[in-house]
Every structure is written in structure tokens, then in C-alpha cells.
Amino acid sequence: MERSNDNFFSRVYEVAVKIPHGRVTSYGAIARYLGAAGSARMVGWAMNASSNAPYPVPAHRVVNRTGILTGKHKFGGSDTMRELLESEGIEVVDDQIQDFERLFWDPVVEL
């Protein structure tokens, strides 16, 4: 991870740890909350590097803007992200969160 990204990644992790159990958010929603609306991809990079964070980050709760598990490759086995979400009561069909709008947690509104 580049040194210039450290602070941004840390800010992303500070938001991600606040996502409630059984809820999900998107890369773009975190970027908007941080005042970096065009940086959804950077949030994705942060989630990809979250295993380097000094504390556990629930990266499985961050999905794309339509509820698709685009980060599932990060979780070792291809079903691990889905399994983590399902263990929280979230239904996933064909790598997409069901009832996404109801489960969506928007940090701009909630924090």
C-alpha cells in the first residue's frame, strides 16, 4: 500500500467498522461520506487491503451500488463473502444481495 493512501484507507476502515451487523453499504456510499464522491474504486482498493488494517474490518458488508458481491475474490474461497453475509441473515442469490434497498446502510444518513 502506498504511503499516500494510508490516511484514506484508514478513514475508509473507520466507516466500515460502523456498518451494523446484518446491513450492507456500497463503495460509493463510503466515498461520498468521506467527501470523495468519485473515489469508489479507491474504497474498493481499501477493502481489498483491509486485512492489513490494525483491527478487523467487515469488508464483506461492502458491495457495489446494485448489491453485487464484486469483492468476493478477496475472501479466499469464492463463497466466503456470501457465507459471511448469510451468517448475518442477509440473503444472497447469484452473488447479489436480496432486498438490497431495505438492508442498505448509508453513512451519510446514519452517521
Secondary structure, DSSP 8 states (H G I E B T S, - for coil): --HHHHHHHHHHHHHHTTS-TT-BEEHHHHHHHTT-TT-HHHHHHHHHTGGGSSS---GGGEE-TTSB-TTGGGGSSTTHHHHHHHHTT--EETTEETTHHHHB--HHHH-
